[in-house]
Amino acid sequence: MIERVEEIKELIISALDLEDITPSDIAPTKPIFGEGLGLDSIDALELGIAISKKYGVKLPADKSENQKIFASVETLAEFVDTAT
């Protein structure tokens, strides 16, 4: 799963064009949105599309379920590993 976490960190940076952030700046267990990386709902949509395209996974329509999945890089990696 460590490998998947690193892949997702790189995907976040490239999909959202985060120029001043490196993968090592992203803590796997810290929140991705709000106080974490400071991403917003538009970033969430773009990231969801990038995750779906890269890994061929379908994200649930349930907002609360997506909040759990996108809580951190680690929870996102767990979802991708389980769904693929």
C-alpha positions as CSV (number, residue, x, y, z in Angstrom):
1,M,0.0,0.0,0.0
2,I,3.0,2.3,0.5
3,E,3.5,2.3,-3.2
4,R,-0.1,3.2,-3.9
5,V,0.1,6.1,-1.4
6,E,3.1,7.5,-3.2
7,E,1.3,7.1,-6.6
8,I,-1.8,9.0,-5.2
9,K,0.4,11.8,-3.8
10,E,1.9,12.3,-7.3
11,L,-1.5,12.1,-8.9
12,I,-2.9,14.8,-6.6
13,I,0.0,17.1,-7.5
14,S,-0.2,16.5,-11.2
15,A,-4.0,16.4,-11.5
16,L,-4.4,19.6,-9.5
17,D,-1.3,21.4,-10.8
18,L,0.1,22.0,-7.3
19,E,3.4,23.6,-8.2
20,D,4.7,24.4,-4.7
21,I,4.1,20.9,-3.2
22,T,6.1,17.7,-3.4
23,P,5.0,14.2,-2.5
24,S,6.9,14.4,0.8
25,D,4.9,17.5,1.7
26,I,1.7,15.4,1.8
27,A,1.2,13.4,5.0
28,P,-0.6,10.2,4.2
29,T,-2.9,10.4,7.3
30,K,-3.6,14.1,7.3
31,P,-6.8,15.5,5.7
32,I,-6.7,16.2,2.0
33,F,-9.3,18.9,2.1
34,G,-9.8,21.9,4.4
35,E,-7.0,22.2,6.9
36,G,-4.8,19.6,5.2
37,L,-3.8,20.7,1.7
38,G,-6.5,23.3,1.6
39,L,-8.3,21.8,-1.4
40,D,-11.9,22.7,-2.2
41,S,-14.9,21.0,-3.8
42,I,-13.7,21.8,-7.3
43,D,-10.4,20.1,-6.5
44,A,-12.4,17.2,-5.2
45,L,-14.2,16.8,-8.5
46,E,-11.0,17.0,-10.5
47,L,-9.2,14.5,-8.2
48,G,-12.2,12.1,-8.4
49,I,-12.1,12.2,-12.2
50,A,-8.3,11.6,-12.1
51,I,-8.6,8.7,-9.7
52,S,-11.4,7.1,-11.8
53,K,-9.4,7.5,-15.0
54,K,-6.1,6.2,-13.6
55,Y,-7.4,3.3,-11.7
56,G,-10.7,2.5,-13.5
57,V,-12.7,2.7,-10.2
58,K,-16.2,4.1,-9.8
59,L,-16.7,6.4,-6.9
60,P,-19.9,6.1,-5.0
61,A,-22.7,8.7,-5.4
62,D,-23.1,8.9,-1.6
63,K,-21.5,12.2,-0.4
64,S,-20.8,10.9,3.1
65,E,-19.1,7.8,1.7
66,N,-16.9,9.9,-0.6
67,Q,-16.0,12.1,2.4
68,K,-14.7,8.9,4.1
69,I,-12.8,7.8,1.0
70,F,-11.2,11.2,0.4
71,A,-10.4,11.9,4.1
72,S,-6.7,11.3,3.6
73,V,-4.3,9.9,1.0
74,E,-4.2,6.7,3.1
75,T,-8.0,6.2,3.0
76,L,-8.0,7.0,-0.7
77,A,-5.2,4.4,-1.3
78,E,-7.2,1.8,0.7
79,F,-10.3,2.4,-1.4
80,V,-8.4,2.1,-4.7
81,D,-6.7,-1.1,-3.5
82,T,-10.0,-2.6,-2.5
83,A,-11.8,-1.5,-5.7
84,T,-9.2,-2.8,-8.1
